[in-house]
Amino acid sequence: MTRIFDILFSTIVILLLFPFMIPIIIVLKLTGEHYIFYRQARIGRNGKEFGLFKFATMLLDSPNLPGGLYTGKNDPRMLPLGKFLRKTKINELPQLFNIFTGQMSIVGFRPTVQEHFNSYPDYAKKKLHDALPGLTGIGSVVFRDEEGILQTFDDKKSFHQNIISPYKAALECWYVDHKNIKNYFLLIFMTVQVVLKPKKSSWKNRFKDLPSVPAELRTFI
């Protein structure tokens, strides 16, 4: 059932927003390294990699430069338009094409790079194996400012792998166990809400049976 909505919504949004994407495409083409889209290998259904599309926000060779997969405040690898695109989540819009082709759903577990997926507990890897990744999901709503959280720590990689990843994995598994039309639409609504009002924490009241927030994260979420 959700696949029908995925096709319908992605088609409508692509048609509606494409005129607004044209100025972004032009600016990206004329600035930075002159490339528009960034295609990154992410782990999807059945544990297979697929190419996830985003508008370019960082230097093309960013993963191999100092900082690696973790973005710092005022990161020198950021393209001129990058900070705005990331803050507004506009950089995620090209994933509508991943949704239309069936590689993703609008709502699901957030697909990660292999390094981050490796830090997920084994039970989570098994649970997510047959699930379809999403443009958004409960993990995306709860960790709406993941980059901001990581700025607090010098060792970003350690905190991400040991604290954020295990909890995010638990949240993603929660959605797999509670996947239904109601939660599908509710998470779409809550995604829009946290993008417009990042400090909103309505998810705590809407989803009262979520895995408990680890002590290390309670200050942030």
C-alpha positions in Angstrom: 0.0 0.0 0.0 2.7 2.5 0.9 4.4 1.9 -2.5 1.3 3.4 -4.2 1.7 6.5 -2.1 5.4 6.6 -2.7 4.9 6.7 -6.5 2.0 9.2 -6.2 3.7 11.6 -3.8 7.2 11.5 -5.5 5.6 12.2 -8.9 3.6 15.1 -7.6 6.4 16.6 -5.6 8.9 16.3 -8.5 6.5 18.0 -10.9 5.7 20.8 -8.3 9.2 21.5 -7.1 11.2 21.0 -10.3 10.8 24.7 -11.3 12.3 25.7 -7.9 15.2 23.2 -8.4 16.3 25.0 -11.6 17.9 28.0 -9.8 19.7 25.6 -7.4 21.0 23.6 -10.4 22.2 26.7 -12.1 24.0 28.0 -8.9 25.7 24.7 -8.3 26.8 24.4 -11.9 28.4 27.9 -11.7 30.0 27.6 -8.3 32.2 25.2 -6.3 33.4 22.3 -8.4 30.6 22.8 -11.0 28.8 19.5 -10.3 25.1 19.4 -9.3 24.4 16.0 -7.9 26.3 13.8 -5.4 25.7 10.1 -5.7 26.7 8.2 -2.6 26.7 4.5 -2.0 24.3 3.6 0.8 23.0 0.4 2.3 19.5 -0.4 1.2 17.1 -3.4 1.1 18.7 -6.8 1.4 21.9 -5.2 2.6 22.8 -4.1 -1.0 24.4 -0.8 -1.9 22.6 1.7 -4.1 23.4 5.2 -5.3 21.6 7.7 -3.2 21.2 11.1 -4.8 21.7 14.5 -3.2 22.4 18.0 -4.3 26.1 18.6 -4.0 27.0 20.4 -0.7 30.6 19.4 -0.1 33.7 19.0 -2.2 33.6 15.9 -4.3 36.5 14.3 -2.5 35.3 15.2 1.0 35.2 11.6 2.4 39.0 11.4 1.7 39.8 14.8 3.2 40.3 15.7 6.9 37.0 15.2 8.7 36.0 12.2 6.6 32.3 11.3 7.0 31.8 13.9 9.8 31.0 17.5 9.0 32.4 20.2 11.3 31.1 23.7 12.0 32.2 26.0 9.2 33.7 23.0 7.5 36.1 24.2 4.8 34.9 21.4 2.5 31.4 23.0 2.3 30.4 24.4 -1.1 29.1 28.1 -1.2 25.4 26.9 -1.3 26.1 23.8 0.8 25.2 25.1 4.3 21.9 26.5 3.2 20.9 23.3 1.4 21.8 21.1 4.3 20.1 23.3 6.9 16.9 23.4 5.0 17.2 19.7 3.9 16.7 20.8 0.3 19.8 18.8 -0.5 17.7 15.7 0.0 15.2 16.4 -2.7 16.9 14.5 -5.5 16.1 11.3 -3.5 12.6 11.7 -4.8 14.0 9.9 -7.9 15.3 7.1 -5.7 11.8 6.8 -4.3 10.1 6.9 -7.8 12.3 4.0 -9.0 11.6 1.9 -5.9 15.1 2.0 -4.3 13.6 4.0 -1.4 10.3 4.8 0.3 9.2 8.2 1.6 9.3 6.7 5.1 11.6 4.0 6.2 15.0 3.5 7.9 17.5 6.1 6.9 20.1 4.4 4.6 23.6 4.8 5.8 27.1 4.4 4.4 28.7 1.0 5.0 30.9 2.3 7.8 27.9 3.6 9.8 25.9 0.5 9.0 28.7 -1.7 10.4 28.3 0.0 13.8 24.6 -1.1 14.0 24.0 -4.0 16.4 23.6 -7.4 14.7 19.9 -7.6 15.6 19.3 -4.3 13.8 21.1 -5.4 10.7 18.9 -8.5 10.5 15.7 -6.6 11.2 16.5 -4.0 8.5 17.6 -6.5 6.0 14.2 -6.8 4.2 13.0 -3.3 4.9 13.0 -0.4 2.4 15.1 2.7 3.3 13.3 6.0 3.4 13.8 9.7 2.7 12.7 10.2 6.3 11.7 8.1 9.3 11.7 8.1 13.0 15.5 8.2 13.2 15.5 11.3 11.0 12.9 13.1 13.1 14.7 12.3 16.4 18.1 13.1 15.1 17.0 16.2 13.1 20.2 18.0 14.2 22.7 15.2 14.2 25.5 17.4 12.8 24.8 19.9 15.6 25.1 17.2 18.3 28.4 16.0 16.9 29.9 19.5 17.1 29.9 19.2 20.9 32.5 16.4 20.7 36.1 16.3 19.6 36.0 12.6 18.8 32.9 12.7 16.6 33.5 9.2 15.2 33.6 7.5 18.6 30.4 9.3 19.9 28.6 8.5 16.6 29.5 4.9 16.5 29.1 4.1 20.2 26.1 6.3 21.2 24.2 7.6 18.2 24.3 4.6 15.9 23.0 2.0 18.4 20.1 4.3 19.4 19.3 5.2 15.8 19.3 1.5 15.0 16.8 0.8 17.8 14.6 3.6 16.5 14.7 2.3 12.9 13.8 -1.2 14.1 10.9 0.3 16.0 9.5 1.6 12.8 9.9 -1.8 11.1 7.8 -3.3 13.9 5.2 -0.5 13.8 5.0 0.1 10.1 1.5 1.1 9.0 -0.3 3.7 7.1 -1.0 5.8 10.2 2.7 6.0 11.2 3.7 6.5 7.5 1.6 9.7 7.2 2.4 10.8 10.8 6.1 10.7 10.2 5.7 12.7 7.0 3.8 15.4 8.9 6.4 15.3 11.8 9.3 15.6 9.3 7.8 18.8 7.8 7.2 20.1 11.4 10.8 19.6 12.5 12.2 21.1 9.3 10.1 24.2 9.9 10.5 24.2 13.7 13.7 22.3 14.6 13.2 22.7 18.3 9.8 20.9 18.3 9.8 17.6 20.1 6.2 16.5 19.4 7.5 13.0 18.6 7.9 12.3 22.3 4.1 12.6 22.8 3.1 11.0 19.5 5.3 7.9 19.9 5.3 7.1 23.6 6.6 3.5 23.2 9.9 4.4 21.5 13.2 2.9 22.9 14.4 5.0 25.8 16.8 7.8 25.0 20.3 6.9 26.3 21.6 9.2 29.1 24.3 10.5 26.9 21.7 11.9 24.5 19.1 13.3 26.8 20.6 16.8 26.8 20.4 16.9 23.0 17.1 15.2 22.1 
